[in-house]
């Protein structure tokens, strides 16, 4: 930053050199607005270019801005589109900051560009000449609080107006003694007690209070009545997928998502078939498609975790476990840690006290993993009229790739793990040269999940060719990929491969 300040400040000091300052700004904006540069340049370089643009803007005078106003406007529109198309939130924020700065410079009298987001200004700390940007950010924050105050005052005024009653309508009867109603409570509608009643309320009821009570109670009702849920599981999953908020209910998205997960874990196979088929169907929004992915991941995580049934058993020795050291190395904790380790290593022949058995049980994800995984991986390369994963919908593709990586990781020790791993490596190989860094990070996570979940014997016997191809690609990523996270993940995968070879 200091180099940029000195260099650009030197160009701005002399009138003969100011033409170079404008030329530098134009070339910086050309790079900043290039979609290829946004996709392939590392984040650090894009931050550096953004700083340089902001410093150049702070040195420009009003006549110079007016002379190149149209060029600045064109560059701003092209650049902000490239940045907002990125899957990485840091890149999008960079584009917002620079675009707002350019807009405030070229539109001093008229309306300026505003993004209704919380802008992070850490990367421009210490840069001189950016007071107007920070003030603009504070102005945005201040305006939101002002709107809240105005809304509160209007609401209060409206309540006062509604509570005023003309004197002519007031009747006082001294013969009647008023009842004490200070402890009266508002009667709330009861939530339905049957699954089919919930379906009727969610699909056709106009009673908003009853609808809200149903949404809040649906998850627990589904888990308490698995047999009744299985009878209408697909219908209920369809209703929840299309359910829209009728009232300002707190936590509506989480309530709906938990209900979807409950339905999917109660009846995994038919509901998973329905959700995965709808992911590639027409007439769904991108948010709905990502909701499907989130629900599949959360349900798979719940199914793969062992459930404790509260059984007791008599045991004299503890089960082996991993001892995790606490975050602080305080002297008062060391004796407790040593005592626990000694206790875990000591064999006792006397009968100990009965204790609750640790969570254990079959992996319920074992029998259904393929129904979650394979339908998602089959149709990714078939573009639809409103949905193209290999085209402009690359953010959803990135979420899909990360979802496949998580499902693969949760499928450890399952029967389908080997087939899933082979299919996933072929999927990675088909997309290995994708231009979006978020997608490439997901592909590298897929490789890690495969190496960790598929038994080493199956990897080296059944997937030798795929592993060799993947290893060669990982070496290229470590050396040439512009994204730092991609390079780090590729190096970790290479180390995992070496460990597997040494293990066998």
Buried (B, 14 or more C-beta within 10 A) or exposed (E): BEEBBEBBBEBBEEEEEBEBBBEBBBEBBBBBBBBEBBBBBBBEEBBBBBBBBBBBBBBBEEEBBEEBEEBBBEBBEBBBBBBEBBBBEBBBBBBBBBBBBBBBBBEEEEEBBBBEEEBBEEBBEEBEBBEEBEEBBEEBEEEEEEEEEEEEEEEEEEEEEEEEEEEEEEEEEEEEEEEEEEEEEEEEBEBBEEBEBBBEBBEEBEEEEBBBBBBBBBBEBBBEBEEBBBEBBBBBBBBBBEBEEBEEBEEBEEBBBBBBBBBBBBBBBBBBBBBBEBBBEEEBEEEBBBBBBBBBBBBBBBBBEEEEEEEEEEBEEBEEEEEEEEEEEEEEEEEEEEEEEEEEEEEEEEEEEEEEBEEEEEBBBBBBBBBBBBBBBEEBEEEBEEBBBBEEBBBBBBBBBBBBBBBBBBBBEBEBBBBBBBBBBEBBBEBBEBEBBBBBBBBBBBBBBBBEBBBEEBBBEBBEEBBEBBBEBBEEBBEEBBBEBBBBBBBBBBEBBEEBEEEE
